[in-house]
Amino acid sequence: MNFYFEAAKVLDKLDAKKGSIKSVIAAVNEKDRKRTAALVIETLKYKQVLVDVIDATKLLKEERKITSKNLALLLVHDLLLTNGIQAGDGPVKQAVFRHKTRLNSELQRIKIKRGAKSNGELAQGEDSRAALIPRYVRVNTAYCTTNEAIEDFISRGFELSAPFASKQGFAKDEHIPDLLAFNPRVSFETDPLYTSGKIILQDKASCFPAYILSPPSTDESVVIDATAAPGNKTSHLCALMKNRGRLFAFERDRKRFSTLKMMLGKAQCQNVEPVNADFLTISPQDKTYAAVTHIGSGIVNRLDYLLDTENENDGEQERLNKLAAFQLSMIKHAMKFPSVEKIVYSTCSVHAIENEQVVRQALTSDEAISGSLVLASSHDVLPQWKRRGLPEEMATPADAASLVRCSPDEDATNGFFVALFVKKKPPDPMTAEEKAEPSAKAAHKRKKATQNEAVEGTTGRRKKRKRSANPD
Ligand SMILES: C[S@@+](CC[C@H](N)C(=O)[O-])C[C@H]1O[C@@H](n2cnc3c(N)ncnc32)[C@H](O)[C@@H]1O
């Protein structure tokens, strides 16, 4: 039963906002960590249903041995939704068992009420809003063309219409090329295009960073993905680079690095050089990276949609501060690469502290100033996307307009944020007056000026020659 008590403590810490799911689970002893993570995540997915079942059966009121609601959630989860409670017979287990029939019939009642055919349909899924978000599929153009994928889907009964027209309906996304939107009820886990690596299951917003970075596709291109695993963004960059040039993919975690390599192999990425290292430890002066022009950096915390993050307390604030400081150090490090021209920064957070505030600090950093890095014009950052950065958080309206935000409530995507830093162009030698004038006239003026300079130069040289031929 100890295992359940420990898992209940994890849920208590999450309720008290003492950290993210990932960080709280990382503190569990290594032996039980994996099992605890699985139980906690599964229980959170069914939390609302489990709370309803427990409340309806008055389990906590009648059984004082069950000391907390979180312990009850875990035990009832295992009793009703898995192979049973994995603990020896003791007073707590017996207390839950006494209510087994009532708990079960309450679960069945909820299923009937919600029209759910299986327990799985009661899960919160990716998010309670998930049912409204299409299932996005990115065609991996490093391996197969979008037309080939579309024809393949149509040959198997899908219809090119709209994702919500029917379960078989799908459409091309209006913002991201090679992205297809399907009905959220369709599953692709066993689809031959997915198992072969020809399509990648990637939500829309997470396709933004690579598309906005838009790396060049020449043999000379050199690009870095600073935070690569599991590799969706990396394979997207590779596809945009048409598998040409060099793409360094950094991943500091050893296990996630194996996943990354496996994923890149499956996606037929041939221009990627995966590196199992912390990006912050890589020297920007290292000759290997001298020609790097495009860099992507961004970490996301995909499990936090399971937590209610509305009432942030001090613990949550501290966690966000730490994340923001880390994100800033990654951007500043990227800015030190000598040939860097573009840096895309992304998060799947909706908090200004990790988004606009990080960007604002990055813009005034020594690294940005000495590297002449500024925010790209909004025309170059997904201009047709309406939701932009928060103006109250940025120094100028233009800076806010340069940023992209996604709202999980309103954009049929997950929460997301993207910023693009670019190297400031050197001042244009053409004057404003010249630009305003018709080009032929301006060119004529320039030609005349050059001729005059040449004449003056010759006269000057002639005078000089005269002087040196007749020294005083
Ligand atoms: C959630 S992921 C990024 C997702 C990825 N871009 C994608 O779209 O598939 C963040 C990854 O970056 C890694 N990471 C975080 N900080 C890093 C650093 N300083 N250097 C290298 N990898 C880092 C983490 O281990 C994690 O695997």
PDBQT file of the ligand as one rigid body, heavy atoms in Angstrom, charges set to zero:
ROOT
HETATM    1  C1  LIG A 501       9.836  19.026 -25.256  1.00  0.00    +0.000 C 
HETATM    2  S1  LIG A 501      11.216  19.006 -26.084  1.00  0.00    +0.000 S 
HETATM    3  C2  LIG A 501      11.193  19.855 -27.563  1.00  0.00    +0.000 C 
HETATM    4  C3  LIG A 501      10.246  19.237 -28.543  1.00  0.00    +0.000 C 
HETATM    5  C4  LIG A 501      10.799  19.146 -29.936  1.00  0.00    +0.000 C 
HETATM    6  N1  LIG A 501      11.313  20.413 -30.380  1.00  0.00    +0.000 N 
HETATM    7  C5  LIG A 501       9.746  18.625 -30.902  1.00  0.00    +0.000 C 
HETATM    8  O1  LIG A 501       9.030  19.434 -31.472  1.00  0.00    +0.000 OA
HETATM    9  O2  LIG A 501       9.662  17.406 -31.051  1.00  0.00    +0.000 OA
HETATM   10  C6  LIG A 501      12.493  19.667 -25.215  1.00  0.00    +0.000 C 
HETATM   11  C7  LIG A 501      13.678  18.766 -25.278  1.00  0.00    +0.000 C 
HETATM   12  O3  LIG A 501      14.821  19.559 -25.125  1.00  0.00    +0.000 OA
HETATM   13  C8  LIG A 501      15.730  18.904 -24.288  1.00  0.00    +0.000 C 
HETATM   14  N2  LIG A 501      16.573  19.940 -23.695  1.00  0.00    +0.000 N 
HETATM   15  C9  LIG A 501      16.236  20.857 -22.762  1.00  0.00    +0.000 A 
HETATM   16  N3  LIG A 501      17.265  21.670 -22.515  1.00  0.00    +0.000 NA
HETATM   17  C10 LIG A 501      18.288  21.289 -23.313  1.00  0.00    +0.000 A 
HETATM   18  C11 LIG A 501      19.629  21.755 -23.506  1.00  0.00    +0.000 A 
HETATM   19  N4  LIG A 501      20.100  22.759 -22.801  1.00  0.00    +0.000 N 
HETATM   20  N5  LIG A 501      20.371  21.146 -24.441  1.00  0.00    +0.000 NA
HETATM   21  C12 LIG A 501      19.887  20.111 -25.154  1.00  0.00    +0.000 A 
HETATM   22  N6  LIG A 501      18.645  19.594 -24.987  1.00  0.00    +0.000 NA
HETATM   23  C13 LIG A 501      17.846  20.190 -24.080  1.00  0.00    +0.000 A 
HETATM   24  C14 LIG A 501      14.869  18.144 -23.300  1.00  0.00    +0.000 C 
HETATM   25  O4  LIG A 501      15.568  17.055 -22.757  1.00  0.00    +0.000 OA
HETATM   26  C15 LIG A 501      13.707  17.728 -24.176  1.00  0.00    +0.000 C 
HETATM   27  O5  LIG A 501      13.905  16.480 -24.741  1.00  0.00    +0.000 OA
ENDROOT
TORSDOF 0
